[in-house]
Amino acid sequence: MKKPINIRIDESLLSDLDNYAQELDRTRTYLIEKAISAYFDTLDEMVSDQRIDEVKKGNVEVYSLDEVAKQLGLD
């Protein structure tokens, strides 16, 4: 189920979006959904980098697989 949202977008970006939509015979919504979906890979990398930085700074505790298994009673 799709849910409507409201966004503000620069006029030149909107114009580019409309041009692509017309050229490809697609809707704005379709192109925006595809762009966001493609950008998720980049966001995943950013989150991973941030988490690695937190580990390196010592701000989070890291557990080995053996420690987790033992804690869960799987050893």
N, C-alpha and C positions, 0 to 999 in steps of 0.2 A: 504494500500500500504506500503510495506516495503522499508526502505531507508538504503543503506549501510553506515556503519561507520568503522573507523579504530581505533583499540585500541592496546595498548602494554600490554602484560600479562606475568607474570613470567613463565619461562619454566616448572617448576614443577606443577604449577597450570594448565597450558595448557595440560600437560601430564595427569593430573587427569581428566580434562574435556574430553579429547579424550577417556580415558578409560571408563568413564561413558557413553559417547555417543555410544561407540562400544557395551558395555554391554547392554544398553537399546535400541539399534538400533534406535537412534535419532541423529540429527545433532547437531553440536556445537551451531548453531544459536538457535535451539529450547531450548536447556538447558540454554543458557545464557538468553534468553527471560524469561523463567520460573523463573530463579534465581532473575533477576531484578524485576519481577512482585511480587515475594514473599517478596523481601526486601522493597518494597514500604510501607508495614505496619510498619516496623521499622522506616523508614524515616518519616512517618506521626507522629509517637510518638515523634521523635526527634524534629520536627518542632513545635508540640504542646507544648512540654516542654520548648522550646526556647521562644515561645509566652507567656506562663505562667510566665516565668522568667521576661520578659519585662514588663508585667502587674505589677508584684510584685515590680519591681524597680521603677515603676511610669513613665516609658518611653513611655507608650501609654495611651490614654484616653479610658475609658470603659463607655459604655452607657447601660442603662437598656432597656428592651423590651418596656416599656412604653414610654421612651424618644425617641426611634427610631420610634415607631408608631406615636407619636405626631409630630415629625419632618416630617414624610411622609404624615401627614394629615389623618392617619388611626384611630384616636381616636374617 
